[in-house]
Amino acid sequence: HGEVVCAVTISHPTRHVYTGGKGCVKVWDIGQSSGKNPISTLECLRDNYIRSCRLLPDGRTLIVGGEASTLTIWDLASSQPRIKNELTSNAPACYALAISPDSKVCFSCCSDGNIAVWDLHNQTLVRQFQGHTDGASCIDISPDGTKLWTGGLDNT
């Protein structure tokens, strides 16, 4: 990557790896024998660190969050990856992301301790709940989508 890497996600089937650093996500084709140079660089979050990136299961959409109040939604299906939308949060940063099994909802762990719930079809914030008294730092969702676990900087 050439600098600090704070986020990574892998496509399915395993073809591309996306690594998030300062101000960009780099796309790597793991089928290339050299693998030393990214095939694409997605500029986002204006020189802030990317803390999480998640692919939707169809591999056509990438969601990126980090040390900014926006989540960036990338359209990877076009000939050149492009920003489809930016979702604005009340928190100054997003530390982690999770996608529901049906790909309809994105959960973002916010630096203010809240968990934001985003409708990916309408690209709107539908709910926000207090998860922690300090930053919500990690998240996972059960395979059936009925349970959500988070961890935070408040030691919970």
Helices and strands as residue ranges (DSSP letters): E 7-10, E 16-20, E 24-29, E 40-43, E 50-55, E 61-66, E 70-75, E 82-88, E 94-99, E 105-110, E 114-119, E 124-130, E 136-141, E 148-152
